[in-house]
Amino acid sequence: MQAALGQKRNKNENIILAIVVLGPMMAAIDSTIVLLAFPTIVSGLNSNFLTIIWVILIYLLIITVFTTQLGRIGDIFGRARIFNFGFLIFAISSFMCGLANTDMFLIVSRGIQAIGGAMMAANSGAIIADTFEPQRRGRAFGFTSLGWTVGAMLGIVLGGVITTFLGWGYIFFINVPIGIFAFILGWKYLVDNKTFQSKLDLRGMLLFGAAISLISYGAINSIASILSVADVLMILVGIIALISFIFLELRTESPMLDLRQFKNRVLRSSLLAAFFQSLGYLVIVFLIIMYMQGIRGLSPLDASLILIPGYVVASSLAPIMGKLSDKVGSREIATIGIVFMCAAILIYLTLTPTVPSFIWIIIAASIASGIGSAMFFPANNRAVMANAQTSSYGATNGLLRTLSSLGMMFSFVLVISIAAYAIPHATAFEVFLGSKTLIGNVSGAFMSGIYAALYVSLAILVIAGILSVIRGKDNIPQSWSNGNNGSKK
């Protein structure tokens, strides 16, 4: 019976990989296309920037809070089942977003959409780990990275066309047929060969959810307005709750997250490298778009199109770099990826308010960034799943996504706080969304803030690089079977 299941899995693994790739592609389309349509959404709903910005922030908040829990639920009730229903929820909520006639209805619909996104994000890596033998997972993770970059490019290309000729609601409708098609395909081909029966750690899930919610909301609220005493208190209480969660999990018989597996240096360092990479780099694009729109006066569409060469490079190289990490190990490939990201920041630091070649500088930096992303993400994801326990694939992958989301969220906080210290937060958002151009002394002060933010990001990336180096060399023999741990410390 097990042999038959294995044969079926091997026969359909390319179809399974294509289904899994559709998840990040949908999320990426939605992310970039929403950014381009922001001014149109604000005017169409008679709202304001500080309200509509929650269309982005609510998605990030929910993804951060629920991903780890949904990964653990996938371990117990079926990773493929949870992942596949994520498509359906994402499609239905996308339809709701497109029909929204008030800003609050749109924000609530985006929150529901984020639940579907979290279901997919939490279990996608676990499905790859279940489907592919360890020595072939890097290539598979490379294709998931390709899905994200292709989706981001499609969002940029389609965003301007759809908002101009069809209306902003159609930026959400585009995901409906994709989601339904993926759900039908997944219903046929995604099969849970095994689930892991254990008690659901409700206390741990609630405590972890409360901790991440308090930390995330406090941080996000400071982005939307200004850091207040209430926000600081929420973050502090969240940190205390997170420490309590750690002590609870160490004493629980069937924990949501088995913290004992973090004794594995490769796993621990890989997860922390993912967090610091997100904290230091994932919002750099946000910063550079603010430069192009706020200082150089480009439109949102033109600013996004300049970044496409980086996405093309990342899309082309990700599967290749993932396959290379299968042969030489994750540490070398992921670390070199961090080096390329640091190089991209150094190139961005040559920008000035008046440099005539700014477009070529940004293109060169985006290409370096694309190379770095293509190297880091597949290799690091592979290292995480290669060193996770089979029974905790979903929870570990969910934790990886949660840490990445936390890093991205705090990265937003750092960038807005540092880069926009000379201008109000509301003005900073208008700059990012392309509805305001800064001039005179304000432009120069904002440029100084951008430099400061880039230097902080560079320092954080160096930490990610150090963690990537000290993780140890993972040596995975060709004979390794699913679930065995062949790391060499």
C-alpha positions as CSV (number, residue, x, y, z in Angstrom):
1,M,0.0,0.0,0.0
2,Q,2.7,2.5,1.0
3,A,4.6,1.6,-2.2
4,A,1.5,2.3,-4.3
5,L,1.1,5.6,-2.6
6,G,4.7,6.5,-3.2
7,Q,4.4,5.6,-6.9
8,K,1.3,7.8,-7.2
9,R,3.1,10.6,-5.5
10,N,6.1,10.3,-7.8
11,K,3.9,10.2,-10.9
12,N,2.0,13.3,-10.0
13,E,4.8,15.3,-8.3
14,N,5.1,17.9,-11.1
15,I,1.4,18.5,-11.0
16,I,1.5,18.9,-7.2
17,L,4.4,21.3,-7.5
18,A,2.5,23.4,-10.1
19,I,-0.5,23.5,-7.7
20,V,1.7,24.6,-4.8
21,V,3.3,27.3,-7.0
22,L,-0.1,28.8,-7.7
23,G,-0.4,29.8,-4.1
24,P,2.5,32.3,-3.8
25,M,1.7,33.5,-7.4
26,M,-1.8,34.5,-6.4
27,A,-0.6,36.2,-3.2
28,A,2.1,38.1,-5.2
29,I,-0.3,39.2,-7.9
30,D,-2.6,40.5,-5.2
31,S,0.2,42.3,-3.4
32,T,1.7,44.3,-6.2
33,I,-1.6,45.0,-8.0
34,V,-3.2,46.4,-4.8
35,L,-0.3,48.8,-4.4
36,L,-0.7,50.2,-7.9
37,A,-4.5,50.6,-7.5
38,F,-4.3,52.3,-4.1
39,P,-5.1,55.9,-5.2
40,T,-7.9,54.7,-7.3
41,I,-9.4,52.7,-4.4
42,V,-9.1,55.7,-2.0
43,S,-11.1,57.9,-4.4
44,G,-13.5,55.1,-5.5
45,L,-14.5,54.4,-1.9
46,N,-14.4,58.1,-0.8
47,S,-12.0,57.1,1.9
48,N,-8.5,58.3,3.0
49,F,-5.0,56.9,3.0
50,L,-4.7,56.1,6.7
51,T,-7.9,54.0,6.5
52,I,-7.2,52.2,3.2
53,I,-3.6,51.4,4.2
54,W,-5.2,48.8,6.4
55,V,-6.1,46.9,3.2
56,I,-2.4,46.0,3.3
57,L,-1.8,45.9,7.0
58,I,-4.7,43.6,7.9
59,Y,-3.4,41.0,5.5
60,L,0.1,41.2,7.0
61,L,-1.3,41.1,10.5
62,I,-3.5,38.0,10.0
63,I,-0.8,36.1,8.0
64,T,1.7,36.8,10.9
65,V,-0.7,35.7,13.6
66,F,-2.3,32.5,12.2
67,T,0.3,30.9,9.9
68,T,2.1,28.8,12.6
69,Q,-1.2,27.5,14.1
70,L,-2.6,26.6,10.6
71,G,0.6,24.7,9.9
72,R,0.1,22.7,13.1
73,I,-3.6,22.1,12.2
74,G,-2.3,20.8,8.9
75,D,0.0,18.3,10.6
76,I,-3.0,16.9,12.5
77,F,-5.9,17.1,10.1
78,G,-4.1,17.0,6.7
79,R,-1.7,19.5,5.1
80,A,-3.1,19.1,1.6
81,R,-6.7,19.5,2.9
82,I,-5.9,22.7,4.7
83,F,-3.8,24.1,1.9
84,N,-6.5,23.3,-0.7
85,F,-9.3,24.9,1.2
86,G,-7.0,28.0,1.4
87,F,-7.5,28.4,-2.4
88,L,-11.3,28.3,-2.0
89,I,-11.3,30.9,0.8
90,F,-8.9,33.1,-1.1
91,A,-11.0,33.0,-4.2
92,I,-14.3,33.7,-2.4
93,S,-12.8,36.5,-0.4
94,S,-11.2,38.0,-3.5
95,F,-14.7,38.1,-5.1
96,M,-16.0,39.9,-1.9
97,C,-13.1,42.4,-2.2
98,G,-14.1,43.2,-5.8
99,L,-17.7,43.8,-4.7
100,A,-16.7,46.1,-1.8
101,N,-18.6,49.4,-1.7
102,T,-17.2,50.7,1.6
103,D,-13.7,50.8,3.0
104,M,-14.6,48.7,6.0
105,F,-16.1,45.9,3.9
106,L,-13.0,45.9,1.8
107,I,-10.7,45.6,4.9
108,V,-12.8,42.8,6.4
109,S,-12.8,41.0,3.1
110,R,-9.0,41.3,2.9
111,G,-8.8,39.9,6.4
112,I,-10.7,36.8,5.2
113,Q,-8.5,36.6,2.2
114,A,-5.5,36.6,4.5
115,I,-6.9,33.5,6.3
116,G,-6.9,31.7,3.0
117,G,-3.4,33.0,2.3
118,A,-2.2,31.8,5.7
119,M,-3.7,28.3,5.1
120,M,-1.6,28.1,1.9
121,A,1.5,29.6,3.2
122,A,1.6,27.4,6.3
123,N,1.3,24.1,4.5
124,S,3.0,24.7,1.1
125,G,6.5,23.9,2.3
126,A,5.2,20.8,4.2
127,I,3.5,19.5,1.0
128,I,6.8,19.9,-0.8
129,A,8.6,18.1,2.0
130,D,6.0,15.3,1.9
131,T,6.2,15.0,-1.9
132,F,9.9,15.3,-2.8
133,E,12.9,13.4,-1.4
134,P,15.3,15.7,0.5
135,Q,17.9,15.8,-2.2
136,R,15.4,17.3,-4.6
137,R,13.6,19.8,-2.4
138,G,15.8,22.8,-3.2
139,R,14.7,22.8,-6.8
140,A,11.1,22.5,-5.8
141,F,11.4,25.5,-3.4
142,G,13.1,27.3,-6.3
143,F,9.9,26.9,-8.2
144,T,7.8,28.3,-5.4
145,S,10.1,31.4,-5.4
146,L,9.5,31.6,-9.1
147,G,5.8,31.6,-8.5
148,W,6.1,34.6,-6.3
149,T,8.3,36.6,-8.7
150,V,6.1,35.8,-11.7
151,G,3.1,36.8,-9.7
152,A,4.7,40.1,-8.7
153,M,5.5,40.8,-12.4
154,L,2.0,40.0,-13.5
155,G,0.6,42.3,-10.8
156,I,2.8,45.2,-12.1
157,V,1.9,44.6,-15.7
158,L,-1.8,44.0,-15.2
159,G,-2.3,46.6,-12.4
160,G,-2.2,49.7,-14.6
161,V,-4.2,48.2,-17.4
162,I,-7.0,46.8,-15.2
163,T,-7.4,50.0,-13.0
164,T,-7.4,52.2,-16.2
165,F,-9.8,50.2,-18.4
166,L,-11.9,48.0,-16.1
167,G,-11.9,49.6,-12.6
168,W,-10.2,48.7,-9.3
169,G,-12.6,45.9,-8.4
170,Y,-11.3,43.7,-11.1
171,I,-7.8,43.6,-9.5
172,F,-9.4,41.3,-7.0
173,F,-11.7,39.4,-9.5
174,I,-8.6,38.2,-11.4
175,N,-7.8,35.8,-8.5
176,V,-11.2,34.2,-8.6
177,P,-10.8,31.9,-11.6
178,I,-7.2,31.1,-10.7
179,G,-8.3,30.1,-7.1
180,I,-11.2,28.0,-8.3
181,F,-9.1,26.2,-10.9
182,A,-6.4,25.6,-8.3
183,F,-8.9,24.2,-5.8
184,I,-10.4,21.8,-8.4
185,L,-6.9,20.7,-9.4
186,G,-5.9,20.3,-5.8
187,W,-9.0,18.3,-4.9
188,K,-7.9,15.8,-7.5
189,Y,-4.2,15.6,-7.0
190,L,-3.4,16.7,-3.5
191,V,-3.7,13.7,-1.2
192,D,-2.6,13.4,2.5
193,N,-0.7,10.1,2.6
194,K,-0.3,10.5,6.4
195,T,-1.5,12.7,9.2
196,F,-0.1,12.8,12.7
197,Q,-2.6,12.1,15.4
198,S,-2.0,14.2,18.5
199,K,-4.0,16.5,20.8
200,L,-4.6,20.0,19.6
201,D,-2.6,22.3,21.8
202,L,-5.4,24.9,22.3
203,R,-3.7,26.7,25.2
204,G,-0.5,27.0,23.2
205,M,-2.3,28.2,20.1
206,L,-4.3,30.8,22.0
207,L,-1.3,32.1,23.9
208,F,0.9,32.2,20.8
209,G,-1.9,33.9,18.8
210,A,-2.4,36.5,21.6
211,A,1.3,37.2,21.8
212,I,1.8,37.7,18.1
213,S,-1.4,39.7,17.8
214,L,-0.4,42.1,20.5
215,I,3.1,42.5,19.1
216,S,1.9,42.8,15.5
217,Y,-1.0,45.2,16.1
218,G,1.2,47.5,18.3
219,A,3.8,47.6,15.7
220,I,1.4,48.0,12.7
221,N,-0.6,50.7,14.5
222,S,2.6,52.7,14.9
223,I,3.0,52.5,11.1
224,A,-0.5,53.8,10.4
225,S,-0.2,56.7,12.8
226,I,2.5,57.2,15.4
227,L,4.0,55.1,18.2
228,S,1.9,55.7,21.4
229,V,2.1,54.5,25.0
230,A,-0.7,52.0,24.3
231,D,1.2,50.6,21.3
232,V,4.4,50.1,23.5
233,L,2.4,48.5,26.2
234,M,0.8,46.1,23.7
235,I,4.2,45.1,22.4
236,L,5.6,44.6,25.9
237,V,2.6,42.4,27.0
238,G,2.9,40.5,23.7
239,I,6.6,39.8,24.5
240,I,5.7,38.6,28.0
241,A,3.0,36.3,26.5
242,L,5.5,35.0,24.0
243,I,7.9,34.1,26.8
244,S,5.0,32.4,28.7
245,F,4.2,30.4,25.5
246,I,7.8,29.1,25.4
247,F,7.6,27.9,29.0
248,L,4.2,26.3,28.3
249,E,5.4,24.5,25.2
250,L,8.4,23.0,27.1
251,R,6.0,21.4,29.6
252,T,3.2,20.3,27.2
253,E,2.9,16.7,26.1
254,S,1.7,17.5,22.6
255,P,2.9,21.1,21.9
256,M,1.8,23.2,19.0
257,L,5.5,23.7,18.4
258,D,8.1,21.2,19.6
259,L,10.8,23.6,20.8
260,R,13.2,20.7,21.4
261,Q,13.9,20.4,17.7
262,F,15.6,23.8,17.9
263,K,18.5,22.1,19.5
264,N,19.4,21.4,15.8
265,R,21.8,24.2,14.9
266,V,21.0,24.1,11.2
267,L,17.2,24.5,11.8
268,R,17.6,27.2,14.5
269,S,20.1,29.3,12.5
270,S,18.1,28.9,9.3
271,L,14.9,30.2,10.9
272,L,16.7,33.1,12.5
273,A,18.4,33.9,9.2
274,A,15.0,34.0,7.5
275,F,13.7,36.5,10.2
276,F,16.7,38.9,10.0
277,Q,16.7,38.7,6.2
278,S,13.0,39.7,6.2
279,L,13.7,42.4,8.8
280,G,16.6,43.8,6.9
281,Y,15.6,43.5,3.3
282,L,12.0,42.7,2.3
283,V,10.9,46.4,2.6
284,I,13.8,47.8,0.6
285,V,11.5,47.8,-2.4
286,F,9.0,49.9,-0.4
287,L,11.8,52.4,0.3
288,I,13.1,52.6,-3.3
289,I,9.5,53.1,-4.6
290,M,9.2,56.0,-2.2
291,Y,12.4,57.5,-3.6
292,M,11.2,57.1,-7.2
293,Q,7.8,58.5,-6.6
294,G,8.4,61.1,-3.8
295,I,11.7,62.5,-5.0
296,R,11.9,61.7,-8.7
297,G,8.2,62.2,-9.4
298,L,7.6,58.9,-11.2
299,S,4.1,57.3,-11.4
300,P,3.4,54.1,-9.4
301,L,3.3,52.1,-12.7
302,D,6.6,53.5,-14.0
303,A,8.3,53.0,-10.7
304,S,7.2,49.4,-10.6
305,L,8.2,48.7,-14.2
306,I,11.8,49.8,-13.4
307,L,12.0,46.9,-10.9
308,I,10.9,44.2,-13.3
309,P,14.5,43.3,-14.4
310,G,15.1,42.1,-10.9
311,Y,12.0,40.0,-10.9
312,V,13.0,38.5,-14.2
313,V,16.4,37.5,-12.9
314,A,14.9,36.1,-9.7
315,S,12.4,34.0,-11.7
316,S,15.0,32.7,-14.1
317,L,17.6,31.7,-11.4
318,A,15.4,30.5,-8.5
319,P,14.9,26.9,-9.8
320,I,18.5,26.7,-10.9
321,M,19.8,27.9,-7.5
322,G,17.5,25.6,-5.6
323,K,18.7,22.6,-7.6
324,L,22.3,23.8,-6.9
325,S,21.6,23.9,-3.2
326,D,20.6,20.2,-3.4
327,K,24.0,19.4,-4.7
328,V,26.3,21.7,-2.6
329,G,24.2,22.4,0.5
330,S,22.1,25.3,1.7
331,R,24.7,27.3,3.6
332,E,26.9,28.3,0.7
333,I,24.1,29.3,-1.6
334,A,22.0,31.1,1.0
335,T,25.0,33.0,2.3
336,I,26.1,34.2,-1.1
337,G,22.5,35.3,-1.7
338,I,22.8,37.5,1.4
339,V,26.0,39.0,0.0
340,F,24.2,39.9,-3.2
341,M,21.5,41.6,-1.2
342,C,24.1,43.6,0.7
343,A,25.6,44.6,-2.6
344,A,22.2,45.8,-3.8
345,I,21.9,48.1,-0.8
346,L,25.4,49.5,-1.4
347,I,24.3,50.3,-5.0
348,Y,21.1,52.0,-3.8
349,L,23.2,54.1,-1.5
350,T,24.7,55.8,-4.5
351,L,21.3,57.4,-5.3
352,T,20.9,61.1,-4.8
353,P,18.0,63.5,-5.4
354,T,19.5,64.7,-8.7
355,V,21.7,61.9,-10.0
356,P,20.8,61.6,-13.8
357,S,21.4,57.8,-14.0
358,F,19.1,56.9,-11.2
359,I,17.0,54.5,-13.3
360,W,20.1,52.5,-14.3
361,I,21.3,52.5,-10.7
362,I,18.0,51.1,-9.5
363,I,18.0,48.5,-12.3
364,A,21.5,47.3,-11.4
365,A,20.6,47.1,-7.7
366,S,17.3,45.2,-8.5
367,I,19.3,42.7,-10.6
368,A,21.7,42.1,-7.7
369,S,18.7,41.8,-5.4
370,G,17.1,39.3,-7.8
371,I,20.2,37.1,-7.8
372,G,20.3,37.2,-4.0
373,S,16.7,36.3,-3.6
374,A,17.0,33.5,-6.1
375,M,19.8,32.1,-4.0
376,F,18.7,32.7,-0.5
377,F,15.0,31.7,-0.4
378,P,15.1,28.2,-2.0
379,A,18.3,27.2,-0.2
380,N,17.2,28.5,3.2
381,N,13.7,27.0,2.9
382,R,15.3,23.7,2.0
383,A,17.5,23.8,5.0
384,V,14.6,24.4,7.3
385,M,12.5,21.6,6.0
386,A,15.4,19.2,5.8
387,N,16.0,19.5,9.5
388,A,12.4,19.6,10.7
389,Q,10.8,16.6,12.2
390,T,8.4,14.8,9.8
391,S,5.5,15.1,12.3
392,S,6.1,18.9,12.5
393,Y,6.6,19.9,8.9
394,G,3.5,22.0,8.9
395,A,4.2,23.8,12.2
396,T,7.8,24.4,11.3
397,N,7.0,25.7,7.9
398,G,4.3,27.8,9.5
399,L,6.8,29.2,12.0
400,L,9.2,30.0,9.1
401,R,6.4,32.0,7.4
402,T,5.5,33.7,10.7
403,L,9.0,34.8,11.4
404,S,9.3,36.1,7.8
405,S,6.1,38.0,8.2
406,L,7.2,39.4,11.6
407,G,10.5,40.5,10.0
408,M,8.7,42.2,7.2
409,M,6.3,43.9,9.5
410,F,9.0,45.3,11.8
411,S,10.9,46.2,8.7
412,F,8.0,48.5,7.7
413,V,8.1,50.0,11.1
414,L,11.8,50.7,10.9
415,V,11.7,52.1,7.4
416,I,8.7,54.4,8.0
417,S,10.1,55.5,11.4
418,I,13.7,56.2,10.1
419,A,13.1,57.3,6.5
420,A,10.1,59.5,7.3
421,Y,11.3,61.2,10.4
422,A,11.2,64.6,8.6
423,I,7.7,64.2,7.3
424,P,4.3,63.0,8.7
425,H,3.4,59.3,8.3
426,A,0.4,60.3,6.3
427,T,2.6,62.2,3.9
428,A,5.0,59.2,3.7
429,F,2.2,57.0,2.6
430,E,1.0,59.5,0.0
431,V,4.6,59.5,-1.3
432,F,4.7,55.7,-1.5
433,L,1.3,55.6,-3.2
434,G,2.4,58.1,-5.8
435,S,0.0,60.9,-5.0
436,K,2.6,63.4,-3.6
437,T,6.0,64.5,-4.7
438,L,8.4,66.2,-2.3
439,I,10.3,69.3,-3.2
440,G,13.0,71.6,-1.7
441,N,14.4,71.0,1.8
442,V,11.7,68.4,2.6
443,S,13.0,66.3,-0.3
444,G,16.6,66.5,1.0
445,A,15.6,65.6,4.5
446,F,13.6,62.6,3.3
447,M,16.7,61.5,1.3
448,S,18.8,61.6,4.4
449,G,16.1,59.4,6.1
450,I,16.4,56.9,3.2
451,Y,20.2,56.7,3.6
452,A,19.8,56.1,7.3
453,A,17.2,53.3,6.7
454,L,19.4,51.7,4.1
455,Y,22.4,51.6,6.5
456,V,20.2,50.0,9.2
457,S,19.0,47.4,6.7
458,L,22.6,46.7,5.7
459,A,23.6,46.1,9.3
460,I,20.6,43.7,9.9
461,L,21.5,41.8,6.7
462,V,25.0,41.3,8.0
463,I,23.5,39.6,11.0
464,A,21.4,37.4,8.7
465,G,24.6,36.5,6.8
466,I,26.4,35.6,10.0
467,L,23.6,33.3,11.0
468,S,23.6,31.7,7.6
469,V,27.3,31.0,7.9
470,I,27.2,29.5,11.4
471,R,24.3,27.2,10.7
472,G,26.8,24.5,9.8
473,K,27.1,22.5,6.6
474,D,24.1,20.3,5.9
475,N,25.2,17.1,4.2
476,I,22.2,15.2,2.7
477,P,23.2,11.9,1.1
478,Q,21.4,10.8,-2.1
479,S,20.0,7.8,-0.2
480,W,18.2,10.0,2.3
481,S,14.5,9.1,2.7
482,N,11.7,11.4,3.8
483,G,11.9,12.5,7.4
484,N,15.5,11.4,8.2
485,N,17.9,14.0,9.4
486,G,21.2,14.0,7.7
487,S,22.6,17.3,8.9
488,K,26.2,17.6,9.6
489,K,27.0,20.1,12.2
